[in-house]
Amino acid sequence: MELTYAAVVKRALIAGLVAGVAVAVYLLVVAEPTVDRAIALEEAAASGNHEAEEPLFTRVQQVVGGMLAGTIFAGLVAVVFGTVYASVRHRLGVRSEFHRVVLLAAVGFATTALLPSLKYPANPPAVGDPDTVNQRTLQYLALVAFAITAAVLVAKVSGWLRRRVDDSTRLVVLGASVVLVYGGALVLFPASPDSIDPSVPAELIWRFRLQSLGSLALLWTALGFGLGWLLERATSTERAGGVEGTAAVRT
């Protein structure tokens, strides 16, 4: 079959929803115990405050809603990713559809998850200053936008260098550029305005941060491998059909 935009996005959505379910299960099994610990700390600290507001949703509702929202989010990410891949697939250096998708997914993880998490790591619920949420969100999104823009520019530089220098020189220049640009971003972007109560165990905070980054890594890994596998099967079927047709004509 021909890999049209609709064919790519359809398979991306399937892979994204499967990835979303996998992430939802991961968060339920791995991250929720850490969230429960953080909430317990908040409740213990507020136990003497009689004016504390009751939560709008129970923990069960929060967990189920979070899992559903995460699955929907994964589907939306997959549609955007499929759209981008359909637009740039012929510009990627590798020939295999599987390797193309995995390469682009790795870039997606690095720019939208890894780099922002290094500068603005996630904090568990009930930890930190809620008044800084808007500022932290803007800083996070600005860094994501910068990282994606930088990745596009690096790709353009790579194409320009490919026509002028050998591959080893090109890779050295690209590697140095990536370190300089993204390392500079980590240094120059403003620090998070959030403050954490020193009474909160550092182990709890870092466990949640690693688990949050792990969920994003799982999302991009499942999306990349899933979409790559689906597209590789589609193109393999097309090639097999073409070979069989050619053999029948020769016969």
C-alpha positions in Angstrom: 0.0 0.0 0.0 1.0 3.6 -0.5 2.0 5.5 2.6 -0.3 8.4 2.4 -0.8 11.0 5.1 -4.0 9.3 6.2 -2.3 5.9 6.3 0.6 7.2 8.5 -1.6 9.1 10.9 -4.1 6.2 11.3 -1.2 3.9 12.3 0.3 6.6 14.5 -3.0 6.9 16.4 -3.2 3.2 16.9 0.3 3.1 18.2 -0.3 6.2 20.4 -3.4 4.7 22.1 -1.6 1.5 22.8 1.3 3.5 24.2 -1.1 5.5 26.3 -2.6 2.4 27.8 0.9 1.2 28.6 1.8 4.5 30.3 -1.5 4.5 32.2 -0.7 1.1 33.6 2.9 2.1 34.4 1.7 5.2 36.3 -0.9 3.2 38.2 1.6 0.5 39.3 4.8 2.6 39.7 4.0 6.2 40.2 0.7 6.2 42.2 2.4 4.9 45.5 4.8 7.8 45.3 1.9 10.2 44.8 0.0 8.7 47.7 3.1 9.3 49.9 3.2 13.0 48.9 -0.5 13.5 49.6 -0.1 11.8 52.9 2.6 14.3 53.8 0.4 17.2 52.8 -2.5 15.9 54.8 -0.3 15.4 57.9 1.0 18.9 57.6 -2.5 20.3 57.2 -4.0 18.2 60.0 -4.1 21.1 62.4 -5.8 23.4 59.9 -9.6 23.2 60.3 -10.2 25.4 57.3 -8.5 23.0 54.8 -10.7 22.4 51.8 -12.0 19.0 50.9 -10.8 17.7 47.5 -13.3 18.0 44.6 -12.6 14.4 43.5 -11.8 11.2 45.4 -8.4 9.5 44.9 -10.1 6.8 42.9 -11.6 9.4 40.6 -8.3 11.2 40.3 -6.5 8.0 39.4 -9.0 6.9 36.8 -9.3 10.4 35.4 -5.5 10.7 35.2 -5.2 7.3 33.4 -7.9 8.3 30.9 -6.4 11.8 30.3 -2.9 10.2 29.8 -4.3 7.9 27.2 -6.0 10.7 25.3 -2.8 12.8 25.6 -0.8 10.0 24.1 -3.3 9.8 21.2 -2.9 13.5 20.5 0.9 13.3 20.7 0.7 10.4 18.2 -1.4 12.3 15.7 1.1 15.3 15.8 4.0 12.9 15.6 2.4 11.0 12.7 1.8 14.3 10.9 5.4 15.4 11.3 6.7 12.0 10.2 4.6 12.0 7.1 6.0 15.4 6.2 9.7 14.6 6.8 10.1 10.8 6.3 11.8 11.2 2.9 14.3 13.6 4.3 15.6 11.3 7.0 18.9 9.6 6.2 18.0 6.0 6.9 16.0 3.9 4.4 13.9 1.6 6.6 10.6 3.0 7.8 11.2 1.4 11.2 14.5 3.1 11.7 13.2 6.4 10.4 10.3 6.4 12.9 12.5 5.3 15.8 15.1 8.1 14.9 12.4 10.7 14.9 10.8 9.4 18.1 14.2 9.6 19.8 14.5 13.3 18.8 10.9 13.8 20.0 11.8 12.3 23.4 15.0 14.3 23.7 13.4 17.7 22.8 10.0 17.4 24.5 10.8 15.3 27.5 14.5 14.8 28.4 15.8 18.3 28.1 12.9 20.0 29.8 13.0 17.4 32.6 16.6 18.2 33.2 15.9 21.9 33.6 12.4 21.8 35.1 11.9 18.4 36.7 8.5 17.4 37.8 7.5 17.6 41.4 4.9 15.3 43.1 1.4 16.7 43.9 1.2 18.6 47.1 4.9 19.5 46.9 6.0 23.0 45.9 4.4 26.4 45.6 1.0 26.3 43.7 1.3 30.1 43.0 4.2 29.4 40.6 2.4 26.9 38.4 1.7 29.4 35.6 5.2 30.7 35.5 6.7 27.2 35.6 4.4 26.1 32.7 5.4 29.0 30.5 9.1 28.3 31.2 8.7 24.6 30.4 6.8 25.3 27.2 9.3 27.9 26.1 12.2 25.4 26.6 10.3 22.7 24.6 9.7 25.2 21.8 13.4 26.2 21.8 14.5 22.5 21.8 12.3 21.6 18.8 13.4 24.7 16.9 17.0 23.8 17.6 16.5 20.3 16.4 15.1 21.5 13.1 18.0 23.8 12.6 20.5 21.0 13.4 18.7 18.8 10.9 19.1 21.6 8.2 22.8 22.0 9.1 23.3 18.2 8.8 21.8 18.3 5.3 24.0 21.2 4.3 27.1 19.5 5.7 26.3 16.2 4.0 26.9 17.8 0.6 30.2 19.4 1.6 32.1 17.2 4.1 32.6 13.6 4.9 30.3 11.8 7.4 32.9 11.7 10.2 33.4 15.5 10.1 29.7 16.1 9.8 29.0 14.0 12.9 31.7 15.7 14.9 30.3 19.2 14.0 26.7 18.1 14.7 27.7 16.6 18.1 29.6 19.7 19.1 26.6 21.9 18.0 24.1 19.8 20.0 26.2 20.0 23.2 26.8 23.7 22.8 23.2 24.6 22.0 21.4 22.4 24.4 24.0 22.8 27.1 23.7 26.6 26.8 19.9 26.3 27.1 20.2 24.5 30.4 22.5 27.2 31.7 20.8 30.3 30.3 17.1 29.5 30.7 15.8 30.9 34.1 15.7 28.6 37.0 12.4 27.2 38.3 10.7 29.7 40.7 9.3 26.8 42.6 10.4 26.2 46.2 10.2 22.9 48.0 9.6 22.5 51.7 12.9 21.1 53.2 10.8 18.7 55.3 9.8 16.8 52.2 12.2 13.8 51.8 14.6 14.2 48.9 14.2 10.5 48.1 10.5 11.1 47.5 11.0 14.0 45.2 13.7 12.3 43.1 11.7 9.0 42.9 8.8 10.9 41.5 10.9 12.8 39.0 12.5 9.6 37.7 9.1 8.0 37.5 7.7 10.9 35.6 10.6 10.9 33.1 10.3 7.1 32.9 6.6 7.5 31.8 7.6 9.9 29.0 10.4 7.5 27.9 7.9 4.7 27.8 5.5 6.8 25.8 8.0 7.7 23.1 9.5 4.2 23.0 6.2 2.5 22.6 5.1 5.1 20.0 8.3 4.9 18.1 8.5 1.1 18.0 4.8 0.6 17.5 4.4 3.0 14.6 7.7 1.8 13.1 6.5 -1.8 13.2 3.2 -0.9 11.7 4.7 1.1 8.8 7.4 -1.5 8.2 4.7 -4.2 7.9 2.7 -2.0 5.4 5.7 -1.3 3.2 6.9 -4.9 3.4 3.5 -6.1 2.2 3.7 -3.7 -0.6 7.1 -4.8 -1.7 6.2 -8.5 -1.4 3.1 -7.9 -3.6 5.2 -6.1 -6.2 7.7 -9.0 -6.3 5.0 -11.6 -6.7 3.3 -9.5 -9.5 6.6 -9.2 -11.3 7.2 -13.0 -11.1 3.8 -13.7 -12.4 4.3 -11.5 -15.4 7.6 -13.2 -16.2 6.0 -16.6 -15.9 
